[in-house]
C-alpha cells in the first residue's frame, strides 16, 4: 500500500469512527437508573462528579462547550433530580453544582462501565513507549485543533 493510500485509508477510518460516535450520542441508556439518560447528560454528570462544587463557567471550559450549553444541560439534569445548585461558601454570587444521590448512582454506574470498557485501551497504552504516546498526544491535539477550526466557519 502506498503512503497516499495509507493516508486516505486513515482519513476514512477517522470519518467512520466519528460517524459511529455521533450515532452513539443519539442513544439514551439507563446508567443504573429507571429513566434514560443521553450520553451528553451522563458526560455532564461525570464532569460535575469529577469537579465537585464547580460553576458553569469552569465546567464549560473543561468540556470545551459554551456556557449556554452547560446551563441548558444543568437545567435538564436539575429537573431530573440528578444535580443540585448551591451558593459557593466563599462567594455568594457564584452558584456551584453537585450531584444528588440519584446523580451519584448514575455517576458510579458510568464510571464502572468505563473502567471495563477502557481496560483494553489502557493495556494497549501500557505497552507503548513514551515517544509513541507523544505521537498519539500530538495527533489528538492536531485533530482537536482541526475540529475547532471547522467549528469557527
N, C-alpha and C positions, 0 to 999 in steps of 0.2 A: 504494500500500500504506500502510495506516495505521501509526502508531507501535506500537500494540498488536500488529498483525500482524507487524511487523518484529521486535519483541521475542520473540514466540512462535517465529518462524522462526529467530531467532538461538539461542534455547534448544534448539530441536530439532536444529540443526546441532551444537551442543556435545555433546548426548547421542549423536548419530550418530558424531562423532569419538571420543568416549570409548569407545563400543562397539567401534569398529574397533581402537582401541588395545588394549583388553582382549583381543580376539580375536588380535591380532598377538602379544601377550605369551605366548600358548599355543604358538606355533610355534617349534620349535628350528631352528637353522641351523648351518652348519659353520664359518664365520668363518676360513677358511684351514686348518682342522684336519681330521683324519679323523673325529673324533667330533662329534656335535651338541651345541650349547650353546643353552640357553634365553635369551631376551632378558634376564631378570633376572640370569643368570650373566654374560653379556657386559657388562652395565651395571656389575656389581660389579668385573669385571676392569678396565673403563675407570676406575672410581673409584679403584681401587688403583693403576693405572698413572699416573693424574693426580695422585695424592697419595702419592708414594713414601714408604715407611717410616712409614706411619700405623698407628695402632692401631684396634681395633674401635670404641671409643667415638667417635673422630674421624670414622670412616667412617659410623657410624650417624647422627651429627649432620648430616654433609654430605648423606647420602642421604635424610634425613627418615624413617628407619625405626628400629626398635628394635635395641638391642644384640644381643638374642637372634636376630633375623632375620639380622643380619650374621654372627653366629657360626655359624649353620646354613649359610649360603652359603659361608663361609670353609671349613668342613669339607668341603663338597661340592667346592669348587674345589681344595682341597688334595688330596683323593682322586683327582681327575682330573689331578693334576700341573701345575696352572696357576698356583698360587701357593705361596709358602713362608713359613713363620713363622720369625722370628728374634728374639733378645733385643735390645732397644734398647741401643745402645752406651753411653748415659749413664744408663740406668735399668734395672737388672736385673729389676725387677718388671714391666716393660712389654714386651709382645710386639708386634712390628711386622710388617707384611705387605708382601711384594713379589712381583712376577711372576717366574715361571720363564721360561726361553727359550720354552717352549711357550705360556705365558701371553702373552708379548710378541708371538708370531705372531698370536694372536687379537686382541690389543690394536691392533696396527698395521693389521691387515686391517679391523677395525671402524672405526678412525679414518679410513682412506682411503674406506671406504664412506660415512661421514657427510660427508666433505668433498665428495663427489659429490652426495649427497642434499640437503645443506644449502645448496648453492650458490645455488639459486633463492631460497630464503628470505633469505639474506644480501644478494643483489642487490636483492630487494624492500625490505629494510630500509635499504639504502644510499640508496634514493630517498625515504625518509621524512624529514620534518623532526624536530627534537628534540622539539617538543611532541607530535607524533603517536606517536613512540616512547614518550614518557612515558605516553600514554593506554594503550598496549599493556602497559607495565610495570605500571601501576595495575590494569588489568583482570586480568592474571595473578596479581598479589598478592591481589586480592579473590577470585578463583577458587580459589586455593590455600587461602585462609582459610576459604572455604565448605566445601571438601573436608575440611579439618582439623576443622571444627565437626561435620560429619556423621560423622566417624570417632569422635568422642567419645561419640556417643549409642549 
